[in-house]
Amino acid sequence: MNSISYSKSIPIIGNHDVVIAGSGPAGICAAVAAAREGVDVALIERYGVVGGNLSVGHVGPILGMVSKGTMRDEVVSLLGVDKNDMIGEIGVAHDMERAKRVLADFVNMENITVYLQNTVSDVIMDGDTVKGLIISGKEGLSAVMGKIVIDCTGDADVAFLSGVPTEKGREDGLMQPVTLEFTLTGIDEDKAIVCIGDVDEVQFNGKRFLDYCKECAENGELPPALAAVRLHRTSTPGERQVNTTQLNRIDSTKTEDLFKAEVELRNQIKIITDFCKSHLPGYENCKVSSSGTTIGVRESRRIVGEYVMKVEDVADGRRFQDAIVHKAEFIVDIHNPNGAGQAEAKIQYSKPYDIPYRAFVPLVVQGLLVAGRCISGTHKAHASYRVMSICMAMGQAVGIASALCVKKNILPRVLDAKEIQDVLIQKGVDLFSI
């Protein structure tokens, strides 16, 4: 590979206590939680809207469960979806436009410095310690310094750039497929089917709906990769949130893959819409009203941390002394990395499990914490905790951890998890119920 030498003075545009990269479900909760502890917080976001998959990612419903009292409850309330909007344990998809407004207010009320439309380009290191981030925006390259940095990028960009060991995918390196979610309007609620996902047994034409979709794919009425048509209610009657588009063998950390995915997935939106119109009662007059600004990524880099979450921890409902997320729960949801449907012959269910503080603390590098789907865990364990409810609880806990580190002038690896637990409990978070 050819290279060039490049030397340029980069201005420092901010000195903060805590710097957070990524304003998705984990990032906004980390930022607000840290700010509420009285430290100076900066939030860096590559798009022009905060919220990540809650807004520009267009992902809904908000999946997964955690213990009572976490910031997840606060965010869900802000978005206008609550327990009254549940189908079993699956909620309706929230209003993405409302999310853009209320989540910006959620961050803005805490006097957080937000660097919108800025991408993390590099990491500033002092030996093995992260001291700040190089960001790229309309004014060129700038430096934002922080006593503690939190990586909530989803792709573990900060961790990777700082030298933290990372992993991708399963043993053969393949990762779960990417998807572009979209919303259909013009649905007749008296006739239209709802399918919440691969665990749904809803019937259609005398058979399980997803088996019907699979037959359609086998008959050429749908592309093979689109054999699971998932149709969620939204908070607005007459709409469905569609989680069906799929492209395998895409690596969201490689620039060369991104445009390929955008083109293919947006073309799939038309295919799925036409299928719904022609095959499903109540969908005859449906049309696309909105879609994600960017592809939805289920899996990319995962850090290697002080503890690696295992699928056994998830399946057995393991408890940890240093738990900072309690009663996390979701199926081991592995969308097939090399085809349609699920990767496993039988979907594995989790028992409510803990996530220990050690899984958020990366090896090798100091001054850095990680929250969201890129924490330390195996491919299979990650398939459960990667969902948004659990990521919000992660962000809150790690935001509190960062504030404690600043106040005590210590590094995350030294912080006693009990101190994080004490603050969470004071805020009404359940950490130890059976």
Disulfide bonds with the S-S distance in Angstrom:
none
